[in-house]
């Protein structure tokens, strides 16, 4: 039987994986700050990415049994938003409260960045449906 896992961030600095069927906590990982946005799951690479108010972006392996932290990136500014994954490139898009938008590759290296005119509190939406958008 397939086990459904609910993953959610918390004000207490942890990412929780909750076993929906058994109604218990399967694991939790400390992420270094309060988590307001939704984590981004990349099932193709068995990874989950989460950002927090301390400015850390954490990549966590979903491979059983370890659920280990693979890398952390220090953005230098609080992140309140949900992360987004560009499924074509595998990059993780992060919106920072200082107006910076960055894309991190699967190793946690910045591969793209842009600045908007003010603070960002909402997550990015990555669309590749319309070629005219590029």
N, C-alpha and C positions, 0 to 999 in steps of 0.2 A: 504494500500500500504506500502511496506517495504521501510524504509528510509535508504539510504546508507550514512554512515558517514566515512569521510576521517580523519584519525588521524595523525598528524605530529608534530614533535618537532621543536623548533625554537631557533635561536641564542639569542632571547630576554628572554630566561629562561622559556618559557611557552610550555605546550603541548596543541595543538589546536584540537578541534573536529569540523570539517567543514561539514555542511549539504550539500551533493552533489546536491540534487535536488533543494533546495531553494537557493543555492549559498550564504550561510551565516555561520557565526561562531555560533555553537550551545553552546559551552562553551570553556573556557580555564582554565588551572590549572598551577600555578607557581610551578616550580620544582627545583629551587635553583641554576641553572647554565645553560649554553648553551647546547643544545641538538643536537648532531651531528648524532647519530645512530637512527635507526628506533625503535619505541616502539614495545614491544611484547604483543600480545593480547591472553589471555586465556579465550576463550568463555565458557569453561566448568565451570569456577568459576566466570565469569563476572568480570574479572580483566584485567587491562592493566598495564604494567610495563615499566618504562622509566628511563634511566640513563643520567647523565649529567657531564659536565667538572669539577664541584665542587666535584665529587665523590659520590654524592647522587644517590641512587636507590630508586625510588618512586613507590609504589603500589597504584593504583587508582581504586576504585570500579566503575564499569560501570552501576550499578543499577540506574535506573531513579527514582527520579530526582536529586539525590544528587551529583554524580560524586565526591565523597569525597576521600581524601587521607586516606588510611587505615594504611600504615606504610611507614617509610623511613629508609634506611640503609646507614650509612656513611662508605664508602669503604676506605676513606683515601687517595685516588689517583684518578686522572682524568679518566673518562670513555668516550672514543670517539666512541666506537663500538656499534653496535646494540645488543640487548639482544636476548637470545634464550630460549625457554621453552622446558623442557623435559616433554612431555605429559604423559609419564608413571608415573613419580613421582610428576609432578606438580612443580618441581624446576625451578628456573630462573637462567640461566647461564650468568655470567658477565665476560668480559675480560677487565682488567685494563691496563693502559698505563705503569705500572711498571712491567708487565710480570706476574701478578697474575691472575689466573682464579678461580672464586668462583661460588658456587651454593648456592642459597638462597631458603629456603622452603617458603611455603605460609604465614608464619608469619614473614619473614624477618630475619631469623636466618641462619648463615652459616652452611651448612651441609657437605660441601666438598670444598677442595681447592687444587690447584697445581700451581707450578711456572714454567714458561718457561724461555728460555735464553735471552729474550730481550723484548722490548716494544711491546704491542699489540694494534693495531688500528682497526682491523677487528673483526667482530662478530663471535661467535662460531656457528658451525653447529652440531646439535645433531642428531645422527643417531642410530636407533635401528633396522634397517632392517636386518643386518647380525649378527647372534650370534657369529661368529668368531671375531668380533670387540671387544668383551669384554675381 
